[in-house]
Amino acid sequence: MIEAGGTPNLVAIAFFLGFIALSLGITWVASRRTHSTDHFYTAGRSVTAFQNGLALAGDYMSAASFLGIAGLVATSGFDGLIYSIGFLVGWPIVTFLIAEPLRNLAR
């Protein structure tokens, strides 16, 4: 957060503090809406199948996964490319194995 001249970068500090305030605000609002452990663990059984699928897909296909595959290809060459194809083939299998139990979780 310090620029090359040794002075603090006030814009970076402001964005950092704004992000922290936004995160704490979202946490506070969510805590006010949660009244029991049932609400805490299963979102009050209000998660739809589509939302659950988006959450699973977003978690599985995160930026870390793509960056990890890119790094694997960069360091291993063609072998890394084969590993990335295996990753993509495994995604539907994981989706089919996990989607049904997660859908039933909201019942």
C-alpha positions as CSV (number, residue, x, y, z in Angstrom):
1,M,0.0,0.0,0.0
2,I,3.0,2.3,-0.2
3,E,3.9,3.8,-3.5
4,A,7.4,3.9,-4.9
5,G,8.1,7.3,-3.5
6,G,7.4,6.1,0.1
7,T,4.0,7.8,0.5
8,P,0.9,5.7,1.4
9,N,-1.5,5.0,-1.5
10,L,-4.7,6.4,-0.1
11,V,-6.9,5.0,-2.8
12,A,-5.8,1.5,-2.1
13,I,-6.3,2.0,1.6
14,A,-9.8,3.4,1.0
15,F,-10.8,0.4,-1.2
16,F,-9.4,-2.0,1.3
17,L,-11.3,-0.5,4.2
18,G,-14.4,-0.2,2.0
19,F,-14.2,-3.9,1.2
20,I,-13.8,-4.8,4.9
21,A,-16.8,-2.6,5.8
22,L,-18.9,-4.2,3.1
23,S,-17.9,-7.7,4.2
24,L,-18.8,-7.0,7.8
25,G,-22.1,-5.4,6.8
26,I,-23.1,-8.5,4.8
27,T,-22.1,-10.7,7.7
28,W,-24.2,-8.5,10.1
29,V,-27.3,-8.6,7.9
30,A,-27.0,-12.4,7.5
31,S,-26.6,-12.9,11.2
32,R,-29.8,-10.8,11.9
33,R,-31.7,-13.1,9.5
34,T,-30.5,-16.4,11.1
35,H,-32.6,-17.4,14.1
36,S,-31.8,-21.1,14.6
37,T,-29.3,-23.7,13.6
38,D,-31.7,-24.9,10.9
39,H,-31.5,-21.5,9.3
40,F,-27.7,-21.4,9.7
41,Y,-26.9,-24.8,8.2
42,T,-29.5,-25.1,5.4
43,A,-30.5,-21.5,4.8
44,G,-33.9,-22.1,6.2
45,R,-34.5,-24.7,3.4
46,S,-34.9,-21.9,0.9
47,V,-32.1,-22.8,-1.5
48,T,-33.6,-23.8,-4.9
49,A,-32.0,-26.6,-7.0
50,F,-30.8,-24.0,-9.5
51,Q,-29.1,-21.9,-6.8
52,N,-27.5,-25.1,-5.4
53,G,-26.3,-26.1,-8.8
54,L,-24.8,-22.6,-9.4
55,A,-23.0,-22.8,-6.0
56,L,-21.6,-26.2,-6.8
57,A,-20.5,-25.2,-10.2
58,G,-19.0,-22.0,-9.0
59,D,-17.1,-23.8,-6.2
60,Y,-15.8,-26.5,-8.5
61,M,-14.9,-24.3,-11.5
62,S,-13.3,-21.5,-9.4
63,A,-10.4,-19.3,-10.5
64,A,-8.0,-21.4,-8.4
65,S,-8.9,-24.5,-10.5
66,F,-8.3,-22.7,-13.8
67,L,-5.1,-21.1,-12.5
68,G,-3.9,-24.4,-11.2
69,I,-4.5,-26.1,-14.6
70,A,-2.7,-23.2,-16.4
71,G,0.2,-23.6,-14.1
72,L,0.2,-27.4,-14.6
73,V,0.3,-27.0,-18.4
74,A,3.0,-24.3,-18.1
75,T,5.3,-26.6,-16.0
76,S,4.4,-30.0,-17.4
77,G,3.7,-29.3,-21.0
78,F,1.6,-31.9,-22.8
79,D,1.2,-34.0,-19.6
80,G,-0.4,-31.1,-17.9
81,L,-2.9,-30.8,-20.8
82,I,-3.8,-34.4,-20.3
83,Y,-4.4,-33.8,-16.5
84,S,-6.6,-30.8,-17.4
85,I,-8.8,-33.0,-19.6
86,G,-9.1,-35.5,-16.8
87,F,-10.3,-32.6,-14.6
88,L,-13.0,-31.7,-17.1
89,V,-14.1,-35.4,-17.5
90,G,-14.4,-35.7,-13.7
91,W,-16.7,-32.7,-13.4
92,P,-19.9,-34.3,-14.6
93,I,-19.3,-37.4,-12.5
94,V,-18.9,-35.2,-9.3
95,T,-21.9,-33.2,-10.3
96,F,-24.1,-36.3,-10.7
97,L,-22.8,-37.8,-7.4
98,I,-23.3,-34.7,-5.4
99,A,-26.3,-32.9,-7.0
100,E,-29.0,-35.3,-5.7
101,P,-27.9,-35.4,-2.0
102,L,-27.6,-31.6,-2.1
103,R,-31.0,-31.2,-3.6
104,N,-32.5,-33.4,-0.9
105,L,-30.8,-31.3,1.7
106,A,-33.3,-28.5,1.1
107,R,-36.3,-30.8,1.8
